[in-house]
Amino acid sequence: MSERANASVIPFKVDDETEEGAVEQGMVENPAERLLLSEAVRMAEAIIFASAEPVSEKQLAARLPDGISIAAAMEDLQQIYAKRGVNLVRVGDAWAFRTAGDLAFLMSRDTVQQRKLSRAALEVLAIIAYHQPVTRAEIEDIRGVETSKGTLDTLMETEWVRMRGRRKTPGRPVTYGTTESFLDHFALEEIRDLPGMEELKGAGLLSTRMPSNFSVPLPPADPDALTEDEDPLTDIDLEELGLLTPRVTED
């Protein structure tokens, strides 16, 4: 058989760089599927770039072509930006572009100086992050001192902490947990990526003299899911807590 005849049975040309890998895998990717995925990657890039907030995988799935693997598209896009000045990072179940960690010093001159949290606020934040869902009374029990409402209000103003539910106990105390903004600020993909106690102390997030009963448990697998001893916040709860404008009833 001639060389021309042999060439006619090859479905499409394989680049020299990928030919060896394709042979090892025993197959060559469908070029039409690759083209569709490449276009989806471009679309995802545009969506995430234009968003001021991290874009969830659910939002991406709703806007990208049907049948596209979000995981595959994000993996491709993440590799594209891996060695650039801007990286694609995962924040919970969402994605965002962030300045590469080794170049953060270039932005320091333009960064607005944030108000420093008090030691008490940092301790409360750490307790909420590791013990969530946790009530104010439980926070006080762990710290061994009273926790002011102002401290919790300050943490909620930073949007790192949120009210998440009501404990199914007498008085139905509010439970607190962290937010996606908390993950984003501390460059965590998920809550289980939280550092250990010594790392927290070294970063100045905990006092070197914590109460003897302070512990760092394993963070929850899904911090957004209500536990069996929690009730969701209702509109009545939100009104009572000042998070929702009271409804006006007509006479």
C-alpha positions in Angstrom: 0.0 0.0 0.0 1.4 3.5 -0.9 2.1 6.2 1.6 -0.8 8.2 0.1 -3.2 5.3 0.8 -1.9 5.0 4.3 -2.5 8.7 5.0 -6.1 8.4 3.8 -7.1 6.2 6.8 -5.9 8.8 9.4 -9.1 10.7 10.7 -7.2 13.9 11.4 -3.6 15.1 12.0 -2.1 14.9 15.5 0.5 17.5 16.6 3.9 16.1 17.3 3.7 17.1 21.0 0.5 15.2 21.5 1.0 12.2 19.2 2.9 10.1 21.7 0.3 10.7 24.4 -2.5 10.0 22.1 -0.9 6.7 21.1 -0.4 5.7 24.7 -4.1 6.4 25.4 -5.1 4.3 22.4 -7.4 7.0 21.1 -7.4 10.6 19.8 -9.9 13.1 21.1 -12.7 14.1 18.8 -11.7 17.4 17.3 -15.3 18.6 17.3 -15.7 18.0 21.0 -12.3 19.7 21.6 -13.5 22.7 19.6 -16.7 22.9 21.6 -14.9 22.7 24.9 -12.4 25.4 23.8 -15.3 27.7 23.0 -16.9 27.0 26.4 -13.6 27.8 28.1 -13.5 31.2 26.3 -17.1 31.8 27.4 -16.4 30.9 31.0 -13.4 33.1 30.9 -15.5 36.1 29.8 -18.2 35.4 32.4 -15.8 35.1 35.3 -13.7 38.1 34.2 -16.8 40.3 34.0 -18.2 39.3 37.4 -17.3 41.3 40.5 -18.1 38.2 42.6 -16.9 34.6 42.3 -19.1 32.7 39.8 -20.6 29.5 41.0 -20.5 26.3 38.9 -24.3 26.3 38.9 -24.2 29.8 37.2 -21.7 28.6 34.7 -23.7 25.5 33.8 -26.8 27.7 33.2 -24.9 30.0 30.7 -22.6 27.5 28.9 -23.7 25.2 26.1 -25.6 22.0 27.2 -23.4 19.0 27.7 -20.3 20.9 28.6 -18.3 19.4 31.5 -17.8 22.4 33.8 -15.0 20.5 35.6 -13.1 20.0 32.4 -13.6 23.6 31.2 -12.4 25.0 34.6 -9.4 22.6 34.6 -8.4 23.9 31.1 -8.9 27.5 32.1 -7.0 27.1 35.3 -4.1 25.6 33.4 -4.1 28.5 30.9 -3.7 31.0 33.8 -1.5 28.8 36.0 1.7 30.7 35.2 0.3 34.2 34.5 0.1 37.2 36.7 -3.6 36.4 37.3 -4.7 33.0 38.4 -8.1 31.2 38.3 -8.9 30.1 41.8 -11.7 28.1 43.3 -13.7 29.7 46.1 -16.1 27.1 47.6 -18.1 25.9 44.6 -17.4 29.1 42.7 -14.5 30.5 40.6 -12.7 33.8 40.4 -9.6 35.5 39.0 -7.1 36.6 41.5 -3.6 38.2 41.4 -1.0 35.5 41.5 0.2 35.0 45.1 3.8 35.8 44.4 2.8 39.2 42.8 0.5 40.4 45.6 3.2 42.8 46.8 2.7 44.8 43.6 -0.8 45.7 44.6 0.0 46.7 48.2 0.4 50.4 47.3 -3.1 50.6 45.9 -4.8 48.5 48.5 -7.2 50.3 50.9 -6.0 49.7 54.4 -8.6 47.6 56.2 -9.6 48.2 59.7 -7.7 45.8 61.9 -9.9 43.4 64.0 -9.5 43.3 67.7 -8.0 40.2 69.3 -11.4 39.3 70.6 -12.9 39.5 67.1 -10.1 37.3 65.7 -10.7 34.7 68.4 -14.4 34.7 67.7 -13.9 34.5 64.0 -11.6 31.5 64.5 -14.1 29.7 66.8 -16.9 30.3 64.3 -14.8 29.0 61.4 -13.8 25.8 63.1 -16.9 25.1 65.3 -19.7 26.2 63.0 -22.6 26.1 63.4 -22.1 27.8 66.8 -24.2 30.0 69.0 -23.0 33.1 71.0 -23.3 31.1 74.3 -21.2 28.3 72.8 -18.6 30.9 71.7 -18.4 32.3 75.2 -18.1 28.8 76.7 -15.1 28.1 74.4 -13.4 31.5 75.1 -14.2 31.5 78.7 -15.3 35.2 78.6 -18.4 37.1 77.5 -18.7 38.0 73.8 -20.3 41.3 73.0 -22.9 41.7 70.4 -20.7 44.4 68.9 -18.0 41.9 68.1 -20.4 39.7 66.2 -21.8 42.7 64.4 -18.3 43.7 63.3 -17.6 40.3 61.9 -20.9 40.3 60.0 -20.0 43.8 58.6 -16.9 42.3 57.1 -19.2 39.7 55.4 -17.0 36.9 56.8 -19.7 35.7 59.2 -23.4 35.2 58.8 -26.4 34.1 60.8 -27.3 30.7 59.5 -30.1 29.3 61.6 -31.7 28.7 65.0 -30.6 26.0 67.4 -33.4 23.6 68.4 -33.0 24.3 72.1 -35.0 26.5 74.5 -34.8 30.1 73.4 -33.8 29.1 69.9 -30.5 30.9 69.9 -29.0 32.0 66.5 -26.3 29.9 65.0 -23.3 31.5 63.2 -21.1 30.3 60.3 -18.6 31.6 57.8 -19.4 32.9 54.3 -18.0 32.5 50.8 -16.3 35.9 51.3 -14.4 34.4 54.2 -13.1 31.7 51.9 -12.2 34.2 49.2 -10.4 36.6 51.6 -8.3 33.8 53.1 -7.7 32.1 49.8 -9.4 28.9 50.8 -11.1 26.6 48.3 -13.3 25.1 51.0 -13.7 25.3 54.7 -11.7 22.0 55.2 -8.6 23.8 53.9 -8.4 25.8 57.2 -4.9 25.7 58.8 -4.1 24.1 62.1 -3.8 26.0 65.4 0.0 26.6 65.2 -0.4 28.0 61.7 -3.2 30.3 62.9 -1.0 31.6 65.8 2.0 32.1 63.4 -0.2 34.2 61.1 -1.3 36.3 64.0 -5.0 35.2 63.8 -4.9 33.7 67.3 -3.4 34.8 70.5 -0.4 32.7 71.7 -2.2 32.4 75.0 -5.6 30.9 74.1 -7.9 29.5 76.8 -7.0 26.0 77.9 -10.3 24.6 76.6 -9.9 26.0 73.1 -9.7 23.3 70.5 -9.6 23.1 66.7 -12.0 20.4 65.5 -12.4 19.2 61.9 -14.4 21.7 59.9 -17.7 20.5 58.5 -17.7 18.9 55.0 -20.6 21.2 53.9 -20.7 24.4 56.0 -23.8 25.6 54.2 -26.0 22.6 55.1 -28.2 22.9 58.2 -27.5 20.3 60.9 -30.1 18.2 62.6 -30.3 20.5 65.6 -30.8 23.7 63.5 -33.9 25.3 62.1 -33.7 27.6 59.0 -34.2 31.3 59.5 -37.7 32.3 58.6 -39.0 35.8 57.6 -40.3 36.3 61.1 -36.8 35.4 62.5 -35.2 37.9 60.0 -37.6 40.6 61.1 -36.9 39.9 64.7 -33.2 40.0 64.1 -33.4 43.3 62.2 -32.3 41.7 58.9 -35.7 42.2 57.1 -37.9 45.2 57.0 -41.1 44.4 58.9 -44.1 43.9 56.7 -46.8 46.6 56.8 -50.3 45.2 57.2 -53.3 47.1 55.9 -56.2 47.7 58.3 
